[in-house]
Amino acid sequence: MFRILHFKNHSLSCRGHFSSHPRYNSIPLLITHFRHTFCTTRKDSGQNKYRSESSRPKLSKKSEQANYPLDTLREDISIILNDISGIGRSLIVNALEPTNNMEGGDLILPLPKIKVANPVAVAKRWATELSAYDSLGKVCAKGPFLQFFFDQKYLLQSAVPSILLQKERYGQEKSCLQKKVVVEFSSPNIAKPFHAGHLRSTIIGGFLSNLYEAMGWSVVRMNYLGDWGRQFGLLAVGFEKYGNKKALEKQPIQHLFEVYVQINKDLAEEEKENDTSQCGISSRARTFFKKLENGDQNATKIWNRFRSLSIHHYIQTYSRLNINFDIFSGESQVSKESMDEALNIFYQNHLVEEKDGALVIDLTQWSKNLGKAVVQKSDGTTLYLTRDVGAAMERKIDLKFDKMVYVISSQQDLYMSQLFMILQKMNFDWAKDLNHVNFGMVQGMSTRKGNVVFLDTILDEARDKAFQIMKNNKIKIAQVEDPHQVADLIGISAIIIQDMKARRINNYEFNWNRMLSFEGDTGPYLQYTHSRLRSLERSSSNITADMLVQADFSNLDEPQLIKLVRLLAQYPDVLKRAFKTQEPATIITYLFKVCHQVSSCYKNVWVAGKSDDVAIPRLAIYSASRQVLHNAMSLLGLVPVDRM
């Protein structure tokens, strides 16, 4: 095999959408500072130990690293409830949940989760006792639940400056012992169209890579190309007959696909005529691929040219999607030695049996649903499954990952389950660290002319439609420095948000008009909200960043803005929830909640024409909102625009 790995970057540890920002190098101790400054009193005396460093119970190492308002609120609740009830703090912290509805509080505690007898009565009693502590803000009992609301003064003075100072780092986690994850995604087949399934894998994989980085992991982004097999023999024969060097240089993916389609038509005609001669297409294709497997110099040169030009074109397309890969690997990269070693382990562990000359692993003995898997054909050639086993073995040795994620459609659920089970039965402890993130299919995704879908075509159509919409407002488009580039970013936002807004396992119907609408919950609406807030910042250029960080919120009492800040304080928890479920829809649902609240505030709570003592705290909240939008949109793979 050919060990031709394409590394996009030389240093994997330095690469990443978020890794350019030194996490938490200069995060201020705002939460601790403001917590002690504004929330140290109790309505009746004698309980200052909850806010006094000298007598307060010592927090665990994990607790000391809490950086966000909700984390601090959890700690305060656990400390006080532990003192009242004797229930373990960790049990309390783990039971506390964020609420879906702001009217239900900022955190909610289901008492049955902490194994409380008679939870309704206990909730009423605890609500009365806990309400005595100013540090907890408002506490209400609702059935067997306790609802906790932020202390308003603490919320404003901690959350807003924290967001403005942390900027891109807000919401991210810092890990003392950084783990490494390999995320394999996109993985198109060379000479075949980059279809909707690959698009979904690409953008979901890009999101997961960003999310792991935000959670403190070192991420290796891998593209495992379909760059090996009999089709390359067919492609070489077809290119000799139909190939055009200029077309190959200009549009390698599309031209190779056209050649591949044409030679397959010729092959079908040949098979109809039962032509099995040595000069036939099938025979010549087998001969070429055999040469390629044996390392023939000319065959390798042709194959490598197809592969290199394709990768170069992929990189250009991926850059439009704001995605970079650390490694372009592929089926061709898996060594014969690794596959031979895999077969040896199959024998050693008595996993394989011979059936009609082929080697088969009967997986039904461990799970009836997995069936039987062929790992070597009767002619001695290995299959995809054996190659993927060898690839996993090599990655563990070469990359030393703590976790590996395969982003592949739900159509491959059975195959991935077979792969994972085989690796487990090979007695690899790290098999438990493999994860398949699946997704449903896109229905109705075709160009307006109904042709075969290439990713570039989809992106171009989205850009052109966005540009036509932008042209309707001649005043605004005149202020945009590069309208076509902005239209491209808006179009891509439209595609990504329509794809990710529902649970990833769901199939969805692709709809051009709904996708590009500036109304409703769409990508362009997110971009519009971000650019609108950016415009507000530009129009208030007399207010400096330092003035915003040091804003005085003591006179701010607009309920719409308070609700907005409560939403912003939820963002770190939203990231944790998305990390747990691996669902981009979690982030998108949150983003639209923020946008709707921003819109509600924007109409009624003005900055322009107000005195500094009113304008500065309001603008601070709007700027913090824009920062959170920017962070969440970037996490999804969008590039937020400043004008549109």
VOSE-93855 format. One record per residue (C-alpha): x, y, z; residue number from 1. Coordinates in steps of 0.05 Angstrom, whole numbers, plus 5000, padded with zeros to 4 digits. Example, Ala and Ser with C-alpha at 12.3 -4.5 7.8 and 13.67 -1.06 7.14 Angstrom:
2
[node [5246, 4910, 5156], 1]
[node [5273, 4979, 5143], 2]
end
This chain:
644
[node [5000, 5000, 5000], 1]
[node [5020, 5072, 4991], 2]
[node [5033, 5111, 5055], 3]
[node [5014, 5179, 5025], 4]
[node [4982, 5219, 5081], 5]
[node [4964, 5291, 5065], 6]
[node [4974, 5333, 5127], 7]
[node [4940, 5400, 5122], 8]
[node [4980, 5426, 5182], 9]
[node [5046, 5404, 5210], 10]
[node [5027, 5411, 5283], 11]
[node [4962, 5377, 5302], 12]
[node [4965, 5403, 5372], 13]
[node [4966, 5476, 5349], 14]
[node [4910, 5470, 5299], 15]
[node [4837, 5484, 5307], 16]
[node [4781, 5533, 5301], 17]
[node [4785, 5550, 5374], 18]
[node [4857, 5531, 5392], 19]
[node [4885, 5597, 5367], 20]
[node [4857, 5627, 5430], 21]
[node [4898, 5608, 5493], 22]
[node [4842, 5582, 5535], 23]
[node [4833, 5617, 5601], 24]
[node [4901, 5649, 5602], 25]
[node [4871, 5714, 5627], 26]
[node [4800, 5700, 5649], 27]
[node [4784, 5748, 5705], 28]
[node [4758, 5723, 5772], 29]
[node [4695, 5762, 5759], 30]
[node [4646, 5711, 5784], 31]
[node [4682, 5701, 5850], 32]
[node [4694, 5776, 5858], 33]
[node [4623, 5797, 5844], 34]
[node [4595, 5740, 5883], 35]
[node [4631, 5763, 5945], 36]
[node [4617, 5836, 5932], 37]
[node [4543, 5834, 5919], 38]
[node [4516, 5769, 5949], 39]
[node [4547, 5760, 6017], 40]
[node [4488, 5776, 6062], 41]
[node [4434, 5733, 6092], 42]
[node [4367, 5762, 6112], 43]
[node [4376, 5735, 6182], 44]
[node [4444, 5733, 6213], 45]
[node [4488, 5675, 6231], 46]
[node [4497, 5641, 6163], 47]
[node [4555, 5681, 6134], 48]
[node [4596, 5617, 6129], 49]
[node [4566, 5607, 6060], 50]
[node [4602, 5668, 6035], 51]
[node [4662, 5671, 6082], 52]
[node [4727, 5640, 6058], 53]
[node [4749, 5625, 6129], 54]
[node [4689, 5584, 6149], 55]
[node [4659, 5563, 6083], 56]
[node [4665, 5488, 6068], 57]
[node [4724, 5476, 6021], 58]
[node [4703, 5465, 5949], 59]
[node [4728, 5407, 5909], 60]
[node [4780, 5418, 5855], 61]
[node [4726, 5413, 5802], 62]
[node [4685, 5465, 5839], 63]
[node [4743, 5513, 5844], 64]
[node [4748, 5513, 5769], 65]
[node [4675, 5535, 5759], 66]
[node [4677, 5597, 5716], 67]
[node [4605, 5612, 5698], 68]
[node [4545, 5639, 5736], 69]
[node [4504, 5575, 5732], 70]
[node [4564, 5535, 5758], 71]
[node [4570, 5583, 5817], 72]
[node [4495, 5579, 5831], 73]
[node [4499, 5503, 5831], 74]
[node [4556, 5505, 5880], 75]
[node [4519, 5553, 5926], 76]
[node [4456, 5510, 5925], 77]
[node [4496, 5447, 5939], 78]
[node [4534, 5478, 5997], 79]
[node [4472, 5506, 6031], 80]
[node [4427, 5446, 6018], 81]
[node [4482, 5399, 6042], 82]
[node [4485, 5438, 6108], 83]
[node [4409, 5438, 6114], 84]
[node [4396, 5365, 6094], 85]
[node [4462, 5327, 6098], 86]
[node [4452, 5303, 6026], 87]
[node [4518, 5297, 5988], 88]
[node [4537, 5359, 5948], 89]
[node [4556, 5319, 5886], 90]
[node [4487, 5286, 5885], 91]
[node [4454, 5355, 5889], 92]
[node [4498, 5386, 5835], 93]
[node [4485, 5328, 5787], 94]
[node [4409, 5332, 5799], 95]
[node [4404, 5406, 5784], 96]
[node [4378, 5418, 5714], 97]
[node [4374, 5480, 5669], 98]
[node [4302, 5498, 5651], 99]
[node [4272, 5501, 5581], 100]
[node [4226, 5558, 5602], 101]
[node [4253, 5620, 5635], 102]
[node [4188, 5626, 5676], 103]
[node [4208, 5561, 5710], 104]
[node [4273, 5590, 5737], 105]
[node [4347, 5587, 5718], 106]
[node [4357, 5520, 5751], 107]
[node [4308, 5467, 5775], 108]
[node [4318, 5412, 5826], 109]
[node [4273, 5350, 5821], 110]
[node [4273, 5325, 5893], 111]
[node [4259, 5253, 5873], 112]
[node [4327, 5253, 5839], 113]
[node [4361, 5263, 5906], 114]
[node [4317, 5209, 5938], 115]
[node [4277, 5254, 5984], 116]
[node [4216, 5224, 6019], 117]
[node [4151, 5265, 6013], 118]
[node [4184, 5312, 5962], 119]
[node [4125, 5360, 5956], 120]
[node [4124, 5377, 6030], 121]
[node [4200, 5380, 6033], 122]
[node [4203, 5426, 5972], 123]
[node [4157, 5476, 6008], 124]
[node [4198, 5473, 6072], 125]
[node [4265, 5480, 6036], 126]
[node [4239, 5537, 5992], 127]
[node [4224, 5576, 6056], 128]
[node [4292, 5561, 6087], 129]
[node [4331, 5574, 6023], 130]
[node [4296, 5640, 6009], 131]
[node [4332, 5668, 6070], 132]
[node [4397, 5668, 6030], 133]
[node [4406, 5729, 5984], 134]
[node [4461, 5692, 5947], 135]
[node [4409, 5644, 5918], 136]
[node [4362, 5698, 5893], 137]
[node [4290, 5675, 5889], 138]
[node [4271, 5603, 5908], 139]
[node [4202, 5573, 5894], 140]
[node [4170, 5506, 5906], 141]
[node [4128, 5476, 5851], 142]
[node [4104, 5406, 5868], 143]
[node [4165, 5361, 5879], 144]
[node [4210, 5413, 5846], 145]
[node [4251, 5471, 5872], 146]
[node [4259, 5529, 5824], 147]
[node [4320, 5575, 5831], 148]
[node [4324, 5645, 5801], 149]
[node [4388, 5685, 5796], 150]
[node [4399, 5744, 5842], 151]
[node [4390, 5800, 5790], 152]
[node [4448, 5843, 5814], 153]
[node [4497, 5786, 5815], 154]
[node [4473, 5761, 5747], 155]
[node [4485, 5827, 5712], 156]
[node [4551, 5844, 5746], 157]
[node [4581, 5775, 5733], 158]
[node [4553, 5748, 5668], 159]
[node [4559, 5810, 5623], 160]
[node [4631, 5831, 5640], 161]
[node [4652, 5758, 5638], 162]
[node [4626, 5750, 5567], 163]
[node [4657, 5815, 5543], 164]
[node [4726, 5798, 5572], 165]
[node [4728, 5724, 5553], 166]
[node [4702, 5738, 5483], 167]
[node [4713, 5676, 5439], 168]
[node [4729, 5635, 5500], 169]
[node [4663, 5646, 5534], 170]
[node [4626, 5580, 5542], 171]
[node [4688, 5537, 5533], 172]
[node [4716, 5488, 5583], 173]
[node [4787, 5482, 5607], 174]
[node [4815, 5412, 5616], 175]
[node [4874, 5399, 5662], 176]
[node [4890, 5334, 5626], 177]
[node [4875, 5346, 5553], 178]
[node [4849, 5285, 5517], 179]
[node [4854, 5271, 5442], 180]
[node [4797, 5254, 5396], 181]
[node [4800, 5234, 5323], 182]
[node [4738, 5255, 5284], 183]
[node [4731, 5220, 5217], 184]
[node [4681, 5256, 5173], 185]
[node [4661, 5275, 5102], 186]
[node [4700, 5219, 5067], 187]
[node [4676, 5225, 4995], 188]
[node [4692, 5175, 4941], 189]
[node [4739, 5200, 4887], 190]
[node [4706, 5199, 4818], 191]
[node [4637, 5198, 4848], 192]
[node [4593, 5259, 4862], 193]
[node [4599, 5294, 4929], 194]
[node [4527, 5280, 4947], 195]
[node [4480, 5303, 5002], 196]
[node [4502, 5248, 5050], 197]
[node [4574, 5272, 5047], 198]
[node [4550, 5344, 5058], 199]
[node [4514, 5323, 5122], 200]
[node [4575, 5284, 5146], 201]
[node [4619, 5344, 5130], 202]
[node [4581, 5397, 5168], 203]
[node [4561, 5353, 5227], 204]
[node [4633, 5329, 5233], 205]
[node [4659, 5400, 5229], 206]
[node [4611, 5420, 5285], 207]
[node [4631, 5361, 5329], 208]
[node [4705, 5377, 5319], 209]
[node [4693, 5449, 5341], 210]
[node [4651, 5425, 5400], 211]
[node [4705, 5377, 5425], 212]
[node [4755, 5434, 5421], 213]
[node [4709, 5479, 5460], 214]
[node [4704, 5425, 5513], 215]
[node [4780, 5424, 5521], 216]
[node [4799, 5365, 5476], 217]
[node [4855, 5362, 5425], 218]
[node [4821, 5346, 5359], 219]
[node [4848, 5311, 5297], 220]
[node [4802, 5322, 5237], 221]
[node [4809, 5265, 5189], 222]
[node [4780, 5256, 5119], 223]
[node [4781, 5182, 5100], 224]
[node [4774, 5184, 5024], 225]
[node [4746, 5128, 4982], 226]
[node [4810, 5126, 4940], 227]
[node [4820, 5052, 4927], 228]
[node [4788, 4993, 4892], 229]
[node [4768, 4966, 4825], 230]
[node [4735, 5033, 4805], 231]
[node [4804, 5062, 4796], 232]
[node [4819, 5010, 4744], 233]
[node [4755, 5030, 4708], 234]
[node [4772, 5103, 4716], 235]
[node [4842, 5094, 4686], 236]
[node [4813, 5056, 4626], 237]
[node [4758, 5109, 4618], 238]
[node [4807, 5167, 4623], 239]
[node [4849, 5137, 4568], 240]
[node [4788, 5138, 4523], 241]
[node [4748, 5199, 4547], 242]
[node [4796, 5239, 4590], 243]
[node [4815, 5312, 4578], 244]
[node [4876, 5339, 4615], 245]
[node [4851, 5411, 4615], 246]
[node [4782, 5391, 4642], 247]
[node [4817, 5348, 4695], 248]
[node [4858, 5407, 4718], 249]
[node [4799, 5455, 4719], 250]
[node [4744, 5410, 4749], 251]
[node [4775, 5344, 4772], 252]
[node [4716, 5318, 4812], 253]
[node [4664, 5332, 4759], 254]
[node [4708, 5309, 4700], 255]
[node [4728, 5244, 4733], 256]
[node [4655, 5230, 4749], 257]
[node [4636, 5243, 4676], 258]
[node [4690, 5195, 4653], 259]
[node [4669, 5143, 4705], 260]
[node [4596, 5147, 4682], 261]
[node [4615, 5141, 4609], 262]
[node [4661, 5081, 4618], 263]
[node [4608, 5046, 4660], 264]
[node [4559, 5054, 4603], 265]
[node [4610, 5022, 4556], 266]
[node [4620, 4966, 4607], 267]
[node [4545, 4953, 4610], 268]
[node [4542, 4947, 4535], 269]
[node [4602, 4901, 4536], 270]
[node [4570, 4856, 4588], 271]
[node [4507, 4853, 4546], 272]
[node [4549, 4826, 4488], 273]
[node [4585, 4777, 4535], 274]
[node [4653, 4805, 4515], 275]
[node [4703, 4772, 4563], 276]
[node [4764, 4781, 4520], 277]
[node [4831, 4806, 4546], 278]
[node [4819, 4871, 4509], 279]
[node [4752, 4882, 4543], 280]
[node [4741, 4939, 4592], 281]
[node [4731, 4894, 4652], 282]
[node [4795, 4856, 4639], 283]
[node [4836, 4919, 4626], 284]
[node [4809, 4950, 4690], 285]
[node [4829, 4889, 4731], 286]
[node [4898, 4890, 4699], 287]
[node [4908, 4963, 4717], 288]
[node [4886, 4954, 4788], 289]
[node [4930, 4893, 4796], 290]
[node [4989, 4936, 4772], 291]
[node [4969, 4990, 4822], 292]
[node [4967, 4939, 4879], 293]
[node [5036, 4914, 4858], 294]
[node [5065, 4985, 4859], 295]
[node [5074, 4994, 4784], 296]
[node [5105, 5062, 4773], 297]
[node [5062, 5086, 4715], 298]
[node [4997, 5061, 4747], 299]
[node [5015, 5094, 4813], 300]
[node [5030, 5159, 4777], 301]
[node [4962, 5160, 4744], 302]
[node [4926, 5142, 4809], 303]
[node [4964, 5193, 4849], 304]
[node [4948, 5248, 4798], 305]
[node [4873, 5234, 4804], 306]
[node [4878, 5233, 4879], 307]
[node [4921, 5295, 4887], 308]
[node [4879, 5338, 4841], 309]
[node [4816, 5315, 4876], 310]
[node [4843, 5332, 4945], 311]
[node [4865, 5400, 4920], 312]
[node [4794, 5414, 4896], 313]
[node [4763, 5386, 4960], 314]
[node [4806, 5434, 5001], 315]
[node [4779, 5493, 4962], 316]
[node [4707, 5470, 4971], 317]
[node [4716, 5455, 5045], 318]
[node [4745, 5524, 5057], 319]
[node [4678, 5553, 5034], 320]
[node [4646, 5513, 5089], 321]
[node [4697, 5539, 5140], 322]
[node [4726, 5469, 5149], 323]
[node [4798, 5446, 5150], 324]
[node [4826, 5376, 5156], 325]
[node [4889, 5356, 5192], 326]
[node [4895, 5291, 5153], 327]
[node [4871, 5269, 5085], 328]
[node [4877, 5194, 5092], 329]
[node [4840, 5141, 5053], 330]
[node [4830, 5067, 5039], 331]
[node [4896, 5067, 5001], 332]
[node [4933, 5086, 5064], 333]
[node [4919, 5023, 5102], 334]
[node [4980, 4978, 5097], 335]
[node [4978, 4905, 5077], 336]
[node [5017, 4890, 5141], 337]
[node [4960, 4918, 5184], 338]
[node [4907, 4878, 5147], 339]
[node [4950, 4814, 5152], 340]
[node [4958, 4827, 5227], 341]
[node [4882, 4835, 5233], 342]
[node [4872, 4768, 5198], 343]
[node [4923, 4735, 5245], 344]
[node [4885, 4761, 5306], 345]
[node [4820, 4735, 5276], 346]
[node [4852, 4666, 5274], 347]
[node [4885, 4671, 5342], 348]
[node [4819, 4690, 5375], 349]
[node [4781, 4637, 5336], 350]
[node [4735, 4688, 5305], 351]
[node [4736, 4665, 5232], 352]
[node [4707, 4605, 5197], 353]
[node [4714, 4585, 5125], 354]
[node [4652, 4584, 5081], 355]
[node [4656, 4570, 5007], 356]
[node [4729, 4590, 5008], 357]
[node [4714, 4658, 5041], 358]
[node [4731, 4677, 5113], 359]
[node [4670, 4695, 5154], 360]
[node [4659, 4720, 5226], 361]
[node [4593, 4697, 5256], 362]
[node [4572, 4756, 5299], 363]
[node [4504, 4726, 5317], 364]
[node [4537, 4690, 5375], 365]
[node [4543, 4758, 5409], 366]
[node [4485, 4795, 5378], 367]
[node [4433, 4764, 5332], 368]
[node [4422, 4829, 5295], 369]
[node [4494, 4834, 5270], 370]
[node [4492, 4773, 5224], 371]
[node [4554, 4745, 5191], 372]
[node [4610, 4788, 5164], 373]
[node [4656, 4768, 5107], 374]
[node [4728, 4791, 5120], 375]
[node [4763, 4758, 5061], 376]
[node [4736, 4735, 4994], 377]
[node [4749, 4666, 4966], 378]
[node [4803, 4694, 4919], 379]
[node [4842, 4719, 4979], 380]
[node [4826, 4794, 4972], 381]
[node [4804, 4832, 5034], 382]
[node [4741, 4873, 5040], 383]
[node [4725, 4942, 5068], 384]
[node [4713, 4913, 5137], 385]
[node [4783, 4884, 5142], 386]
[node [4812, 4948, 5115], 387]
[node [4774, 4989, 5167], 388]
[node [4797, 4943, 5223], 389]
[node [4869, 4954, 5200], 390]
[node [4857, 5029, 5195], 391]
[node [4832, 5032, 5267], 392]
[node [4892, 4993, 5291], 393]
[node [4940, 5040, 5255], 394]
[node [4906, 5103, 5282], 395]
[node [4910, 5079, 5353], 396]
[node [4985, 5068, 5344], 397]
[node [5000, 5130, 5304], 398]
[node [4953, 5181, 5335], 399]
[node [4945, 5152, 5406], 400]
[node [4874, 5176, 5411], 401]
[node [4831, 5173, 5473], 402]
[node [4768, 5171, 5431], 403]
[node [4751, 5163, 5357], 404]
[node [4686, 5187, 5326], 405]
[node [4660, 5163, 5259], 406]
[node [4609, 5212, 5228], 407]
[node [4572, 5166, 5179], 408]
[node [4499, 5161, 5157], 409]
[node [4449, 5116, 5192], 410]
[node [4449, 5072, 5130], 411]
[node [4515, 5045, 5156], 412]
[node [4490, 5030, 5227], 413]
[node [4496, 4955, 5218], 414]
[node [4564, 4959, 5186], 415]
[node [4592, 5004, 5242], 416]
[node [4563, 4957, 5295], 417]
[node [4597, 4899, 5261], 418]
[node [4663, 4937, 5259], 419]
[node [4660, 4956, 5333], 420]
[node [4640, 4885, 5355], 421]
[node [4698, 4854, 5316], 422]
[node [4748, 4902, 5348], 423]
[node [4719, 4885, 5416], 424]
[node [4726, 4811, 5403], 425]
[node [4798, 4822, 5381], 426]
[node [4808, 4842, 5454], 427]
[node [4827, 4915, 5440], 428]
[node [4811, 4953, 5504], 429]
[node [4806, 5017, 5463], 430]
[node [4747, 4990, 5423], 431]
[node [4702, 5019, 5477], 432]
[node [4729, 5088, 5458], 433]
[node [4699, 5085, 5388], 434]
[node [4635, 5122, 5374], 435]
[node [4589, 5124, 5313], 436]
[node [4552, 5190, 5305], 437]
[node [4498, 5176, 5253], 438]
[node [4449, 5219, 5215], 439]
[node [4388, 5214, 5171], 440]
[node [4381, 5228, 5097], 441]
[node [4366, 5291, 5057], 442]
[node [4306, 5284, 5011], 443]
[node [4294, 5326, 4950], 444]
[node [4364, 5356, 4947], 445]
[node [4377, 5369, 4873], 446]
[node [4395, 5429, 4831], 447]
[node [4339, 5469, 4800], 448]
[node [4353, 5433, 4734], 449]
[node [4349, 5366, 4769], 450]
[node [4420, 5345, 4752], 451]
[node [4467, 5303, 4793], 452]
[node [4485, 5342, 4855], 453]
[node [4556, 5367, 4866], 454]
[node [4570, 5405, 4929], 455]
[node [4598, 5465, 4892], 456]
[node [4533, 5470, 4853], 457]
[node [4492, 5470, 4917], 458]
[node [4536, 5524, 4948], 459]
[node [4535, 5566, 4884], 460]
[node [4459, 5564, 4879], 461]
[node [4452, 5584, 4953], 462]
[node [4501, 5642, 4942], 463]
[node [4466, 5667, 4880], 464]
[node [4397, 5665, 4913], 465]
[node [4424, 5702, 4974], 466]
[node [4456, 5754, 4929], 467]
[node [4391, 5766, 4892], 468]
[node [4356, 5778, 4959], 469]
[node [4412, 5826, 4981], 470]
[node [4405, 5866, 4916], 471]
[node [4334, 5884, 4934], 472]
[node [4362, 5933, 4986], 473]
[node [4408, 5978, 4945], 474]
[node [4427, 6023, 5003], 475]
[node [4451, 5966, 5048], 476]
[node [4486, 5927, 4993], 477]
[node [4525, 5990, 4975], 478]
[node [4555, 5989, 5045], 479]
[node [4579, 5916, 5040], 480]
[node [4652, 5912, 5020], 481]
[node [4648, 5846, 4982], 482]
[node [4574, 5830, 4969], 483]
[node [4588, 5764, 4933], 484]
[node [4631, 5738, 4990], 485]
[node [4578, 5758, 5041], 486]
[node [4525, 5726, 4998], 487]
[node [4566, 5662, 4998], 488]
[node [4570, 5663, 5074], 489]
[node [4495, 5675, 5080], 490]
[node [4479, 5620, 5030], 491]
[node [4524, 5570, 5067], 492]
[node [4492, 5591, 5133], 493]
[node [4424, 5576, 5102], 494]
[node [4446, 5506, 5082], 495]
[node [4478, 5489, 5149], 496]
[node [4421, 5514, 5192], 497]
[node [4367, 5480, 5152], 498]
[node [4407, 5415, 5157], 499]
[node [4422, 5420, 5232], 500]
[node [4359, 5450, 5262], 501]
[node [4325, 5383, 5272], 502]
[node [4354, 5322, 5307], 503]
[node [4409, 5294, 5263], 504]
[node [4378, 5224, 5259], 505]
[node [4316, 5253, 5225], 506]
[node [4309, 5254, 5150], 507]
[node [4288, 5322, 5123], 508]
[node [4261, 5353, 5060], 509]
[node [4308, 5402, 5026], 510]
[node [4272, 5467, 5010], 511]
[node [4308, 5523, 4974], 512]
[node [4257, 5578, 4987], 513]
[node [4248, 5564, 5062], 514]
[node [4322, 5555, 5071], 515]
[node [4340, 5624, 5044], 516]
[node [4284, 5662, 5077], 517]
[node [4304, 5721, 5121], 518]
[node [4242, 5709, 5162], 519]
[node [4231, 5652, 5211], 520]
[node [4285, 5609, 5241], 521]
[node [4336, 5606, 5185], 522]
[node [4410, 5617, 5174], 523]
[node [4400, 5685, 5143], 524]
[node [4359, 5706, 5204], 525]
[node [4418, 5689, 5249], 526]
[node [4465, 5729, 5205], 527]
[node [4417, 5787, 5203], 528]
[node [4412, 5789, 5279], 529]
[node [4488, 5787, 5286], 530]
[node [4499, 5842, 5234], 531]
[node [4444, 5884, 5266], 532]
[node [4480, 5882, 5334], 533]
[node [4546, 5897, 5300], 534]
[node [4513, 5958, 5268], 535]
[node [4490, 5981, 5337], 536]
[node [4562, 5975, 5363], 537]
[node [4588, 6016, 5304], 538]
[node [4536, 6070, 5315], 539]
[node [4558, 6076, 5388], 540]
[node [4632, 6084, 5374], 541]
[node [4638, 6137, 5428], 542]
[node [4629, 6081, 5480], 543]
[node [4694, 6042, 5490], 544]
[node [4704, 5969, 5506], 545]
[node [4730, 5987, 5575], 546]
[node [4667, 6028, 5589], 547]
[node [4624, 5967, 5571], 548]
[node [4663, 5920, 5617], 549]
[node [4657, 5969, 5674], 550]
[node [4584, 5985, 5662], 551]
[node [4541, 6002, 5722], 552]
[node [4477, 5960, 5721], 553]
[node [4448, 5986, 5786], 554]
[node [4394, 6027, 5751], 555]
[node [4378, 5976, 5697], 556]
[node [4309, 5946, 5708], 557]
[node [4282, 5930, 5638], 558]
[node [4253, 5859, 5644], 559]
[node [4268, 5844, 5571], 560]
[node [4342, 5857, 5581], 561]
[node [4344, 5817, 5646], 562]
[node [4313, 5757, 5609], 563]
[node [4364, 5765, 5554], 564]
[node [4422, 5763, 5604], 565]
[node [4392, 5701, 5636], 566]
[node [4393, 5668, 5568], 567]
[node [4465, 5688, 5556], 568]
[node [4484, 5657, 5623], 569]
[node [4457, 5591, 5598], 570]
[node [4506, 5585, 5540], 571]
[node [4560, 5544, 5576], 572]
[node [4507, 5495, 5599], 573]
[node [4479, 5491, 5528], 574]
[node [4549, 5471, 5504], 575]
[node [4554, 5416, 5556], 576]
[node [4485, 5390, 5537], 577]
[node [4503, 5390, 5463], 578]
[node [4569, 5354, 5480], 579]
[node [4530, 5301, 5517], 580]
[node [4479, 5289, 5461], 581]
[node [4525, 5306, 5402], 582]
[node [4465, 5345, 5374], 583]
[node [4477, 5410, 5336], 584]
[node [4402, 5424, 5341], 585]
[node [4413, 5438, 5415], 586]
[node [4457, 5498, 5397], 587]
[node [4411, 5521, 5342], 588]
[node [4348, 5520, 5385], 589]
[node [4385, 5562, 5436], 590]
[node [4410, 5610, 5383], 591]
[node [4340, 5625, 5359], 592]
[node [4317, 5637, 5431], 593]
[node [4372, 5689, 5438], 594]
[node [4355, 5721, 5371], 595]
[node [4281, 5725, 5388], 596]
[node [4297, 5758, 5455], 597]
[node [4346, 5806, 5422], 598]
[node [4292, 5825, 5372], 599]
[node [4242, 5837, 5429], 600]
[node [4293, 5882, 5465], 601]
[node [4316, 5918, 5403], 602]
[node [4246, 5944, 5387], 603]
[node [4233, 5972, 5457], 604]
[node [4299, 5984, 5493], 605]
[node [4341, 6036, 5455], 606]
[node [4413, 6058, 5462], 607]
[node [4412, 6117, 5414], 608]
[node [4394, 6184, 5444], 609]
[node [4403, 6160, 5516], 610]
[node [4449, 6187, 5569], 611]
[node [4512, 6147, 5584], 612]
[node [4486, 6119, 5650], 613]
[node [4430, 6087, 5610], 614]
[node [4463, 6074, 5542], 615]
[node [4527, 6040, 5568], 616]
[node [4495, 5983, 5608], 617]
[node [4445, 5971, 5552], 618]
[node [4499, 5969, 5499], 619]
[node [4541, 5923, 5544], 620]
[node [4484, 5872, 5543], 621]
[node [4474, 5879, 5468], 622]
[node [4549, 5870, 5456], 623]
[node [4550, 5809, 5502], 624]
[node [4492, 5781, 5462], 625]
[node [4529, 5791, 5397], 626]
[node [4590, 5756, 5426], 627]
[node [4549, 5695, 5447], 628]
[node [4516, 5693, 5378], 629]
[node [4585, 5697, 5346], 630]
[node [4612, 5641, 5390], 631]
[node [4553, 5594, 5378], 632]
[node [4550, 5608, 5303], 633]
[node [4625, 5596, 5296], 634]
[node [4617, 5530, 5334], 635]
[node [4566, 5508, 5281], 636]
[node [4615, 5525, 5226], 637]
[node [4584, 5592, 5205], 638]
[node [4624, 5655, 5192], 639]
[node [4584, 5712, 5225], 640]
[node [4579, 5773, 5179], 641]
[node [4584, 5846, 5203], 642]
[node [4543, 5876, 5145], 643]
[node [4492, 5847, 5098], 644]
end
